[in-house]
Amino acid sequence: MNYKILNFNVKSDSRGSLIALENLKEIPFEVKRIYYIYDTKPDFPRGAHAHKELEQVLIMMDGSCELVLNDGKDIKNIILNRPDVGLFIGKNIWREMKNFSYGAKLLVLASDFYNEKEYIRDYNEFLRMANE
């Protein structure tokens, strides 16, 4: 399955902690879009789609959530709950984010600009494409 856990280098001292992320270093692509998800409700999942070419890195800035990744053959559940850990998700991976904790904040770095035509939102279409 095309995903990877990324562990970021933390610089800490008496003033606090800092994590620096750079294109093509800690982030395995050139970032073209950044967005964040907040004010989520625990009982309302998000995502439920795949991307044809887009790659993403998800970083839980505060709180936690569960990600369910599916490549059409295997399913992997991952808990994100630390700002020094990212989750790289490659293309053609169905993802669902659920069980957000109260006050959760999820940062998403994307390899391209928003393009609705790039999304696969129908699960049956995703399965058909994944198994071609």
C-alpha positions as CSV (number, residue, x, y, z in Angstrom):
1,M,0.0,0.0,0.0
2,N,1.3,3.4,-0.9
3,Y,1.6,5.1,2.5
4,K,4.4,5.9,4.9
5,I,4.7,7.1,8.5
6,L,7.0,10.2,8.6
7,N,8.9,11.0,11.8
8,F,9.9,14.7,12.0
9,N,12.9,16.0,13.7
10,V,11.9,18.1,16.8
11,K,14.1,20.9,18.2
12,S,13.2,21.6,21.8
13,D,14.5,23.8,24.5
14,S,13.2,25.8,27.5
15,R,11.2,28.0,25.1
16,G,9.3,25.2,23.5
17,S,9.5,22.9,20.4
18,L,9.9,23.5,16.7
19,I,9.6,21.3,13.7
20,A,10.8,22.5,10.3
21,L,9.5,20.8,7.1
22,E,11.0,21.4,3.7
23,N,9.8,20.4,0.2
24,L,11.5,17.2,-1.1
25,K,13.2,16.6,2.3
26,E,10.8,15.9,5.1
27,I,7.9,16.2,2.7
28,P,8.5,13.8,-0.3
29,F,7.0,16.2,-2.9
30,E,6.7,19.9,-3.7
31,V,3.9,21.3,-1.6
32,K,1.4,23.3,-3.7
33,R,-1.6,23.4,-1.4
34,I,-2.0,23.6,2.4
35,Y,-5.2,23.3,4.3
36,Y,-6.4,22.3,7.8
37,I,-9.4,20.6,9.3
38,Y,-10.8,21.7,12.6
39,D,-14.1,22.0,14.5
40,T,-14.8,18.4,13.6
41,K,-17.4,16.2,15.2
42,P,-16.5,12.7,16.5
43,D,-19.5,11.0,14.8
44,F,-19.0,12.6,11.4
45,P,-16.2,11.1,9.3
46,R,-14.4,13.1,6.6
47,G,-12.6,12.2,3.5
48,A,-14.2,9.1,1.9
49,H,-12.4,9.6,-1.4
50,A,-9.2,8.8,-3.3
51,H,-7.0,10.9,-5.6
52,K,-5.9,9.9,-9.0
53,E,-2.5,11.5,-8.9
54,L,-2.4,13.8,-5.8
55,E,-0.2,12.9,-2.9
56,Q,-0.7,14.2,0.7
57,V,1.0,14.4,4.0
58,L,-1.3,14.6,7.0
59,I,-0.1,16.0,10.4
60,M,-2.2,16.0,13.5
61,M,-1.4,19.4,15.1
62,D,-3.6,18.9,18.1
63,G,-5.8,16.0,19.3
64,S,-6.2,12.7,17.4
65,C,-8.1,11.0,14.7
66,E,-8.2,7.6,13.0
67,L,-7.4,7.1,9.4
68,V,-8.6,4.2,7.4
69,L,-6.6,3.6,4.2
70,N,-7.7,1.2,1.5
71,D,-5.9,0.4,-1.8
72,G,-8.7,-1.9,-3.0
73,K,-6.9,-5.0,-1.7
74,D,-5.8,-4.2,1.9
75,I,-7.1,-1.9,4.6
76,K,-4.9,-0.2,7.2
77,N,-6.1,1.7,10.3
78,I,-3.7,4.4,11.6
79,I,-4.1,6.7,14.6
80,L,-2.6,10.1,14.2
81,N,-2.1,11.9,17.6
82,R,1.3,13.7,17.5
83,P,2.6,16.8,15.7
84,D,6.0,15.2,15.1
85,V,4.5,12.4,13.0
86,G,3.1,12.7,9.5
87,L,1.3,10.3,7.3
88,F,2.2,10.3,3.6
89,I,-0.6,9.0,1.4
90,G,0.1,8.3,-2.2
91,K,-2.2,8.3,-5.2
92,N,-5.1,5.8,-5.6
93,I,-5.6,5.3,-1.8
94,W,-9.1,5.6,-0.5
95,R,-9.0,7.4,2.8
96,E,-11.5,8.1,5.6
97,M,-10.8,10.2,8.7
98,K,-12.9,9.5,11.7
99,N,-13.1,9.5,15.5
100,F,-11.7,13.0,15.8
101,S,-11.0,14.0,19.4
102,Y,-12.5,17.2,20.8
103,G,-10.5,20.2,19.5
104,A,-8.6,18.1,16.9
105,K,-6.7,20.0,14.3
106,L,-5.4,18.2,11.2
107,L,-2.9,19.9,8.8
108,V,-2.8,18.6,5.2
109,L,0.0,19.3,2.7
110,A,-0.9,18.4,-0.9
111,S,1.3,17.9,-4.0
112,D,-1.0,19.9,-6.3
113,F,-3.7,22.5,-6.4
114,Y,-7.4,21.7,-5.9
115,N,-9.0,20.0,-8.9
116,E,-12.3,18.3,-8.5
117,K,-11.7,16.1,-11.5
118,E,-8.7,14.6,-9.6
119,Y,-11.0,13.1,-6.9
120,I,-12.5,9.6,-7.0
121,R,-15.6,10.0,-4.7
122,D,-17.5,6.8,-5.7
123,Y,-16.3,3.8,-3.8
124,N,-17.4,1.3,-6.4
125,E,-15.6,3.3,-9.1
126,F,-12.5,3.3,-6.9
127,L,-12.6,-0.5,-6.4
128,R,-13.0,-1.0,-10.2
129,M,-10.0,1.3,-10.9
130,A,-7.9,-0.3,-8.1
131,N,-8.4,-3.8,-9.5
132,E,-7.8,-3.1,-13.2
